Amino acid sequence: MAHKINTDTCINCGACESECPESAISEIDGNMVIDQDKCVDCGSCVDVCPSDSIHPA
């Protein structure tokens, strides 16, 4: 199961983007988003998110 970023609580710090081994996270229109087709559910992004905004999709 892939992960999703809650844009209501995300602070757009970018910590998750550099941590993703699949390069599945990027900023689109001012919001951090996870490409569901690339995400392999490793959870690396969850561990570094300071706002607890990343959850299973």
N, CA, C and O atoms as a Maestro MAE file, in Angstrom:
{
 s_m_m2io_version
 :::
 2.0.0
}

f_m_ct {
 s_m_title
 :::
 protein
 m_atom[228] {
  # First column is atom index #
  i_m_mmod_type
  r_m_x_coord
  r_m_y_coord
  r_m_z_coord
  i_m_residue_number
  s_m_chain_name
  s_m_pdb_residue_name
  s_m_pdb_atom_name
  i_m_atomic_number
  :::
  1 25 0.844 -1.181 0.000 1 A "MET " " N  " 7
  2 3 0.000 0.000 0.000 1 A "MET " " CA " 6
  3 2 0.885 1.239 0.000 1 A "MET " " C  " 6
  4 15 1.801 1.341 0.816 1 A "MET " " O  " 8
  5 25 0.633 2.156 -0.879 2 A "ALA " " N  " 7
  6 3 1.403 3.389 -0.976 2 A "ALA " " CA " 6
  7 2 1.024 4.350 0.149 2 A "ALA " " C  " 6
  8 15 0.064 4.120 0.884 2 A "ALA " " O  " 8
  9 25 1.788 5.416 0.267 3 A "HIS " " N  " 7
  10 3 1.524 6.436 1.270 3 A "HIS " " CA " 6
  11 2 0.978 7.695 0.607 3 A "HIS " " C  " 6
  12 15 1.087 7.878 -0.606 3 A "HIS " " O  " 8
  13 25 0.385 8.561 1.434 4 A "LYS " " N  " 7
  14 3 -0.204 9.801 0.960 4 A "LYS " " CA " 6
  15 2 0.166 10.910 1.943 4 A "LYS " " C  " 6
  16 15 0.280 10.665 3.144 4 A "LYS " " O  " 8
  17 25 0.350 12.115 1.442 5 A "ILE " " N  " 7
  18 3 0.663 13.259 2.285 5 A "ILE " " CA " 6
  19 2 -0.603 14.077 2.501 5 A "ILE " " C  " 6
  20 15 -1.275 14.468 1.547 5 A "ILE " " O  " 8
  21 25 -0.919 14.331 3.767 6 A "ASN " " N  " 7
  22 3 -2.065 15.169 4.118 6 A "ASN " " CA " 6
  23 2 -1.646 16.622 3.914 6 A "ASN " " C  " 6
  24 15 -0.877 17.163 4.709 6 A "ASN " " O  " 8
  25 25 -2.140 17.250 2.866 7 A "THR " " N  " 7
  26 3 -1.727 18.608 2.540 7 A "THR " " CA " 6
  27 2 -2.251 19.641 3.536 7 A "THR " " C  " 6
  28 15 -1.761 20.771 3.559 7 A "THR " " O  " 8
  29 25 -3.229 19.281 4.352 8 A "ASP " " N  " 7
  30 3 -3.742 20.215 5.354 8 A "ASP " " CA " 6
  31 2 -2.766 20.399 6.510 8 A "ASP " " C  " 6
  32 15 -2.735 21.460 7.134 8 A "ASP " " O  " 8
  33 25 -1.966 19.371 6.798 9 A "THR " " N  " 7
  34 3 -1.035 19.457 7.918 9 A "THR " " CA " 6
  35 2 0.432 19.517 7.487 9 A "THR " " C  " 6
  36 15 1.301 19.835 8.299 9 A "THR " " O  " 8
  37 25 0.713 19.218 6.230 10 A "CYS " " N  " 7
  38 3 2.081 19.245 5.712 10 A "CYS " " CA " 6
  39 2 2.622 20.675 5.745 10 A "CYS " " C  " 6
  40 15 1.935 21.620 5.356 10 A "CYS " " O  " 8
  41 25 3.866 20.819 6.217 11 A "ILE " " N  " 7
  42 3 4.491 22.138 6.290 11 A "ILE " " CA " 6
  43 2 5.452 22.382 5.123 11 A "ILE " " C  " 6
  44 15 6.190 23.368 5.122 11 A "ILE " " O  " 8
  45 25 5.444 21.497 4.144 12 A "ASN " " N  " 7
  46 3 6.265 21.629 2.931 12 A "ASN " " CA " 6
  47 2 7.750 21.834 3.231 12 A "ASN " " C  " 6
  48 15 8.412 22.640 2.578 12 A "ASN " " O  " 8
  49 25 8.266 21.112 4.210 13 A "CYS " " N  " 7
  50 3 9.668 21.262 4.589 13 A "CYS " " CA " 6
  51 2 10.605 20.529 3.621 13 A "CYS " " C  " 6
  52 15 11.783 20.874 3.524 13 A "CYS " " O  " 8
  53 25 10.092 19.522 2.906 14 A "GLY " " N  " 7
  54 3 10.899 18.794 1.938 14 A "GLY " " CA " 6
  55 2 11.726 17.651 2.505 14 A "GLY " " C  " 6
  56 15 12.457 16.994 1.764 14 A "GLY " " O  " 8
  57 25 11.624 17.404 3.801 15 A "ALA " " N  " 7
  58 3 12.411 16.328 4.417 15 A "ALA " " CA " 6
  59 2 12.102 14.977 3.792 15 A "ALA " " C  " 6
  60 15 13.003 14.156 3.625 15 A "ALA " " O  " 8
  61 25 10.872 14.740 3.451 16 A "CYS " " N  " 7
  62 3 10.454 13.464 2.880 16 A "CYS " " CA " 6
  63 2 10.990 13.258 1.468 16 A "CYS " " C  " 6
  64 15 11.333 12.141 1.081 16 A "CYS " " O  " 8
  65 25 11.057 14.336 0.712 17 A "GLU " " N  " 7
  66 3 11.474 14.240 -0.694 17 A "GLU " " CA " 6
  67 2 12.890 13.674 -0.820 17 A "GLU " " C  " 6
  68 15 13.135 12.800 -1.651 17 A "GLU " " O  " 8
  69 25 13.807 14.162 -0.014 18 A "SER " " N  " 7
  70 3 15.185 13.696 -0.104 18 A "SER " " CA " 6
  71 2 15.377 12.301 0.493 18 A "SER " " C  " 6
  72 15 16.370 11.631 0.211 18 A "SER " " O  " 8
  73 25 14.436 11.876 1.305 19 A "GLU " " N  " 7
  74 3 14.540 10.574 1.968 19 A "GLU " " CA " 6
  75 2 13.994 9.423 1.115 19 A "GLU " " C  " 6
  76 15 14.317 8.264 1.375 19 A "GLU " " O  " 8
  77 25 13.185 9.718 0.118 20 A "CYS " " N  " 7
  78 3 12.526 8.683 -0.681 20 A "CYS " " CA " 6
  79 2 13.509 8.007 -1.646 20 A "CYS " " C  " 6
  80 15 14.073 8.673 -2.515 20 A "CYS " " O  " 8
  81 25 13.719 6.693 -1.503 21 A "PRO " " N  " 7
  82 3 14.657 5.985 -2.379 21 A "PRO " " CA " 6
  83 2 14.138 5.790 -3.799 21 A "PRO " " C  " 6
  84 15 14.913 5.456 -4.696 21 A "PRO " " O  " 8
  85 25 12.853 5.989 -4.014 22 A "GLU " " N  " 7
  86 3 12.252 5.796 -5.333 22 A "GLU " " CA " 6
  87 2 11.974 7.113 -6.051 22 A "GLU " " C  " 6
  88 15 11.436 7.110 -7.158 22 A "GLU " " O  " 8
  89 25 12.332 8.232 -5.437 23 A "SER " " N  " 7
  90 3 12.042 9.564 -5.992 23 A "SER " " CA " 6
  91 2 10.558 9.726 -6.315 23 A "SER " " C  " 6
  92 15 10.187 10.289 -7.345 23 A "SER " " O  " 8
  93 25 9.726 9.222 -5.416 24 A "ALA " " N  " 7
  94 3 8.279 9.267 -5.620 24 A "ALA " " CA " 6
  95 2 7.648 10.534 -5.070 24 A "ALA " " C  " 6
  96 15 6.460 10.771 -5.289 24 A "ALA " " O  " 8
  97 25 8.418 11.356 -4.358 25 A "ILE " " N  " 7
  98 3 7.864 12.548 -3.730 25 A "ILE " " CA " 6
  99 2 8.385 13.788 -4.435 25 A "ILE " " C  " 6
  100 15 9.581 13.916 -4.698 25 A "ILE " " O  " 8
  101 25 7.463 14.704 -4.739 26 A "SER " " N  " 7
  102 3 7.846 15.956 -5.376 26 A "SER " " CA " 6
  103 2 6.866 17.047 -4.958 26 A "SER " " C  " 6
  104 15 5.821 16.781 -4.365 26 A "SER " " O  " 8
  105 25 7.233 18.270 -5.284 27 A "GLU " " N  " 7
  106 3 6.360 19.399 -4.986 27 A "GLU " " CA " 6
  107 2 5.605 19.771 -6.255 27 A "GLU " " C  " 6
  108 15 6.201 20.002 -7.307 27 A "GLU " " O  " 8
  109 25 4.298 19.824 -6.135 28 A "ILE " " N  " 7
  110 3 3.438 20.202 -7.258 28 A "ILE " " CA " 6
  111 2 2.477 21.276 -6.773 28 A "ILE " " C  " 6
  112 15 1.733 21.062 -5.817 28 A "ILE " " O  " 8
  113 25 2.492 22.415 -7.421 29 A "ASP " " N  " 7
  114 3 1.619 23.542 -7.071 29 A "ASP " " CA " 6
  115 2 1.709 23.905 -5.594 29 A "ASP " " C  " 6
  116 15 0.695 24.205 -4.963 29 A "ASP " " O  " 8
  117 25 2.913 23.880 -5.043 30 A "GLY " " N  " 7
  118 3 3.114 24.280 -3.653 30 A "GLY " " CA " 6
  119 2 2.816 23.220 -2.621 30 A "GLY " " C  " 6
  120 15 2.883 23.494 -1.422 30 A "GLY " " O  " 8
  121 25 2.486 22.005 -3.056 31 A "ASN " " N  " 7
  122 3 2.192 20.910 -2.133 31 A "ASN " " CA " 6
  123 2 3.110 19.724 -2.404 31 A "ASN " " C  " 6
  124 15 3.414 19.415 -3.556 31 A "ASN " " O  " 8
  125 25 3.545 19.068 -1.343 32 A "MET " " N  " 7
  126 3 4.325 17.847 -1.491 32 A "MET " " CA " 6
  127 2 3.344 16.708 -1.794 32 A "MET " " C  " 6
  128 15 2.325 16.565 -1.119 32 A "MET " " O  " 8
  129 25 3.656 15.912 -2.801 33 A "VAL " " N  " 7
  130 3 2.789 14.801 -3.197 33 A "VAL " " CA " 6
  131 2 3.623 13.548 -3.437 33 A "VAL " " C  " 6
  132 15 4.803 13.623 -3.779 33 A "VAL " " O  " 8
  133 25 2.987 12.398 -3.251 34 A "ILE " " N  " 7
  134 3 3.639 11.110 -3.480 34 A "ILE " " CA " 6
  135 2 3.025 10.468 -4.717 34 A "ILE " " C  " 6
  136 15 1.808 10.304 -4.799 34 A "ILE " " O  " 8
  137 25 3.859 10.113 -5.666 35 A "ASP " " N  " 7
  138 3 3.411 9.413 -6.871 35 A "ASP " " CA " 6
  139 2 3.065 7.977 -6.467 35 A "ASP " " C  " 6
  140 15 3.950 7.187 -6.135 35 A "ASP " " O  " 8
  141 25 1.794 7.654 -6.499 36 A "GLN " " N  " 7
  142 3 1.314 6.354 -6.047 36 A "GLN " " CA " 6
  143 2 1.872 5.195 -6.878 36 A "GLN " " C  " 6
  144 15 1.967 4.071 -6.384 36 A "GLN " " O  " 8
  145 25 2.236 5.455 -8.114 37 A "ASP " " N  " 7
  146 3 2.791 4.407 -8.969 37 A "ASP " " CA " 6
  147 2 4.252 4.104 -8.640 37 A "ASP " " C  " 6
  148 15 4.729 3.001 -8.908 37 A "ASP " " O  " 8
  149 25 4.959 5.065 -8.067 38 A "LYS " " N  " 7
  150 3 6.369 4.868 -7.725 38 A "LYS " " CA " 6
  151 2 6.582 4.421 -6.284 38 A "LYS " " C  " 6
  152 15 7.583 3.771 -5.982 38 A "LYS " " O  " 8
  153 25 5.664 4.756 -5.399 39 A "CYS " " N  " 7
  154 3 5.816 4.465 -3.970 39 A "CYS " " CA " 6
  155 2 5.826 2.950 -3.725 39 A "CYS " " C  " 6
  156 15 4.945 2.225 -4.188 39 A "CYS " " O  " 8
  157 25 6.850 2.489 -2.982 40 A "VAL " " N  " 7
  158 3 6.980 1.062 -2.681 40 A "VAL " " CA " 6
  159 2 6.672 0.754 -1.211 40 A "VAL " " C  " 6
  160 15 6.962 -0.340 -0.727 40 A "VAL " " O  " 8
  161 25 6.086 1.722 -0.510 41 A "ASP " " N  " 7
  162 3 5.642 1.533 0.873 41 A "ASP " " CA " 6
  163 2 6.788 1.199 1.833 41 A "ASP " " C  " 6
  164 15 6.626 0.375 2.733 41 A "ASP " " O  " 8
  165 25 7.934 1.835 1.642 42 A "CYS " " N  " 7
  166 3 9.079 1.553 2.526 42 A "CYS " " CA " 6
  167 2 8.956 2.278 3.863 42 A "CYS " " C  " 6
  168 15 9.512 1.828 4.865 42 A "CYS " " O  " 8
  169 25 8.228 3.401 3.886 43 A "GLY " " N  " 7
  170 3 8.014 4.136 5.132 43 A "GLY " " CA " 6
  171 2 9.118 5.105 5.500 43 A "GLY " " C  " 6
  172 15 9.053 5.720 6.564 43 A "GLY " " O  " 8
  173 25 10.133 5.265 4.658 44 A "SER " " N  " 7
  174 3 11.219 6.198 4.962 44 A "SER " " CA " 6
  175 2 10.704 7.618 5.154 44 A "SER " " C  " 6
  176 15 11.196 8.346 6.017 44 A "SER " " O  " 8
  177 25 9.744 8.006 4.377 45 A "CYS " " N  " 7
  178 3 9.195 9.362 4.467 45 A "CYS " " CA " 6
  179 2 8.440 9.583 5.778 45 A "CYS " " C  " 6
  180 15 8.481 10.671 6.353 45 A "CYS " " O  " 8
  181 25 7.764 8.557 6.232 46 A "VAL " " N  " 7
  182 3 6.988 8.654 7.476 46 A "VAL " " CA " 6
  183 2 7.903 8.964 8.653 46 A "VAL " " C  " 6
  184 15 7.572 9.784 9.509 46 A "VAL " " O  " 8
  185 25 9.048 8.309 8.687 47 A "ASP " " N  " 7
  186 3 9.981 8.461 9.796 47 A "ASP " " CA " 6
  187 2 10.571 9.862 9.914 47 A "ASP " " C  " 6
  188 15 10.919 10.281 11.018 47 A "ASP " " O  " 8
  189 25 10.693 10.595 8.814 48 A "VAL " " N  " 7
  190 3 11.325 11.919 8.857 48 A "VAL " " CA " 6
  191 2 10.337 13.078 8.850 48 A "VAL " " C  " 6
  192 15 10.750 14.230 8.979 48 A "VAL " " O  " 8
  193 25 9.062 12.809 8.704 49 A "CYS " " N  " 7
  194 3 8.062 13.877 8.628 49 A "CYS " " CA " 6
  195 2 7.844 14.517 10.006 49 A "CYS " " C  " 6
  196 15 7.348 13.863 10.923 49 A "CYS " " O  " 8
  197 25 8.219 15.808 10.148 50 A "PRO " " N  " 7
  198 3 8.068 16.465 11.451 50 A "PRO " " CA " 6
  199 2 6.620 16.814 11.811 50 A "PRO " " C  " 6
  200 15 6.324 17.099 12.971 50 A "PRO " " O  " 8
  201 25 5.722 16.792 10.827 51 A "SER " " N  " 7
  202 3 4.331 17.147 11.104 51 A "SER " " CA " 6
  203 2 3.386 15.948 11.081 51 A "SER " " C  " 6
  204 15 2.167 16.111 11.122 51 A "SER " " O  " 8
  205 25 3.959 14.735 11.013 52 A "ASP " " N  " 7
  206 3 3.151 13.503 10.987 52 A "ASP " " CA " 6
  207 2 2.052 13.566 9.924 52 A "ASP " " C  " 6
  208 15 0.910 13.182 10.176 52 A "ASP " " O  " 8
  209 25 2.407 14.049 8.748 53 A "SER " " N  " 7
  210 3 1.427 14.240 7.678 53 A "SER " " CA " 6
  211 2 1.368 13.115 6.664 53 A "SER " " C  " 6
  212 15 0.561 13.171 5.737 53 A "SER " " O  " 8
  213 25 2.203 12.091 6.815 54 A "ILE " " N  " 7
  214 3 2.254 11.011 5.829 54 A "ILE " " CA " 6
  215 2 1.651 9.739 6.420 54 A "ILE " " C  " 6
  216 15 2.058 9.262 7.479 54 A "ILE " " O  " 8
  217 25 0.665 9.209 5.695 55 A "HIS " " N  " 7
  218 3 -0.082 8.050 6.168 55 A "HIS " " CA " 6
  219 2 -0.324 7.067 5.019 55 A "HIS " " C  " 6
  220 15 -0.242 7.455 3.854 55 A "HIS " " O  " 8
  221 25 -0.622 5.796 5.332 56 A "PRO " " N  " 7
  222 3 -0.975 4.862 4.262 56 A "PRO " " CA " 6
  223 2 -2.165 5.376 3.452 56 A "PRO " " C  " 6
  224 15 -3.123 5.909 4.013 56 A "PRO " " O  " 8
  225 25 -2.098 5.213 2.148 57 A "ALA " " N  " 7
  226 3 -3.171 5.697 1.266 57 A "ALA " " CA " 6
  227 2 -4.378 4.790 1.338 57 A "ALA " " C  " 6
  228 15 -5.378 5.038 0.665 57 A "ALA " " O  " 8
  :::
 }
 m_bond[227] {
  # First column is bond index #
  i_m_from
  i_m_to
  i_m_order
  :::
  1 1 2 1
  2 2 3 1
  3 3 4 2
  4 3 5 1
  5 5 6 1
  6 6 7 1
  7 7 8 2
  8 7 9 1
  9 9 10 1
  10 10 11 1
  11 11 12 2
  12 11 13 1
  13 13 14 1
  14 14 15 1
  15 15 16 2
  16 15 17 1
  17 17 18 1
  18 18 19 1
  19 19 20 2
  20 19 21 1
  21 21 22 1
  22 22 23 1
  23 23 24 2
  24 23 25 1
  25 25 26 1
  26 26 27 1
  27 27 28 2
  28 27 29 1
  29 29 30 1
  30 30 31 1
  31 31 32 2
  32 31 33 1
  33 33 34 1
  34 34 35 1
  35 35 36 2
  36 35 37 1
  37 37 38 1
  38 38 39 1
  39 39 40 2
  40 39 41 1
  41 41 42 1
  42 42 43 1
  43 43 44 2
  44 43 45 1
  45 45 46 1
  46 46 47 1
  47 47 48 2
  48 47 49 1
  49 49 50 1
  50 50 51 1
  51 51 52 2
  52 51 53 1
  53 53 54 1
  54 54 55 1
  55 55 56 2
  56 55 57 1
  57 57 58 1
  58 58 59 1
  59 59 60 2
  60 59 61 1
  61 61 62 1
  62 62 63 1
  63 63 64 2
  64 63 65 1
  65 65 66 1
  66 66 67 1
  67 67 68 2
  68 67 69 1
  69 69 70 1
  70 70 71 1
  71 71 72 2
  72 71 73 1
  73 73 74 1
  74 74 75 1
  75 75 76 2
  76 75 77 1
  77 77 78 1
  78 78 79 1
  79 79 80 2
  80 79 81 1
  81 81 82 1
  82 82 83 1
  83 83 84 2
  84 83 85 1
  85 85 86 1
  86 86 87 1
  87 87 88 2
  88 87 89 1
  89 89 90 1
  90 90 91 1
  91 91 92 2
  92 91 93 1
  93 93 94 1
  94 94 95 1
  95 95 96 2
  96 95 97 1
  97 97 98 1
  98 98 99 1
  99 99 100 2
  100 99 101 1
  101 101 102 1
  102 102 103 1
  103 103 104 2
  104 103 105 1
  105 105 106 1
  106 106 107 1
  107 107 108 2
  108 107 109 1
  109 109 110 1
  110 110 111 1
  111 111 112 2
  112 111 113 1
  113 113 114 1
  114 114 115 1
  115 115 116 2
  116 115 117 1
  117 117 118 1
  118 118 119 1
  119 119 120 2
  120 119 121 1
  121 121 122 1
  122 122 123 1
  123 123 124 2
  124 123 125 1
  125 125 126 1
  126 126 127 1
  127 127 128 2
  128 127 129 1
  129 129 130 1
  130 130 131 1
  131 131 132 2
  132 131 133 1
  133 133 134 1
  134 134 135 1
  135 135 136 2
  136 135 137 1
  137 137 138 1
  138 138 139 1
  139 139 140 2
  140 139 141 1
  141 141 142 1
  142 142 143 1
  143 143 144 2
  144 143 145 1
  145 145 146 1
  146 146 147 1
  147 147 148 2
  148 147 149 1
  149 149 150 1
  150 150 151 1
  151 151 152 2
  152 151 153 1
  153 153 154 1
  154 154 155 1
  155 155 156 2
  156 155 157 1
  157 157 158 1
  158 158 159 1
  159 159 160 2
  160 159 161 1
  161 161 162 1
  162 162 163 1
  163 163 164 2
  164 163 165 1
  165 165 166 1
  166 166 167 1
  167 167 168 2
  168 167 169 1
  169 169 170 1
  170 170 171 1
  171 171 172 2
  172 171 173 1
  173 173 174 1
  174 174 175 1
  175 175 176 2
  176 175 177 1
  177 177 178 1
  178 178 179 1
  179 179 180 2
  180 179 181 1
  181 181 182 1
  182 182 183 1
  183 183 184 2
  184 183 185 1
  185 185 186 1
  186 186 187 1
  187 187 188 2
  188 187 189 1
  189 189 190 1
  190 190 191 1
  191 191 192 2
  192 191 193 1
  193 193 194 1
  194 194 195 1
  195 195 196 2
  196 195 197 1
  197 197 198 1
  198 198 199 1
  199 199 200 2
  200 199 201 1
  201 201 202 1
  202 202 203 1
  203 203 204 2
  204 203 205 1
  205 205 206 1
  206 206 207 1
  207 207 208 2
  208 207 209 1
  209 209 210 1
  210 210 211 1
  211 211 212 2
  212 211 213 1
  213 213 214 1
  214 214 215 1
  215 215 216 2
  216 215 217 1
  217 217 218 1
  218 218 219 1
  219 219 220 2
  220 219 221 1
  221 221 222 1
  222 222 223 1
  223 223 224 2
  224 223 225 1
  225 225 226 1
  226 226 227 1
  227 227 228 2
  :::
 }
}
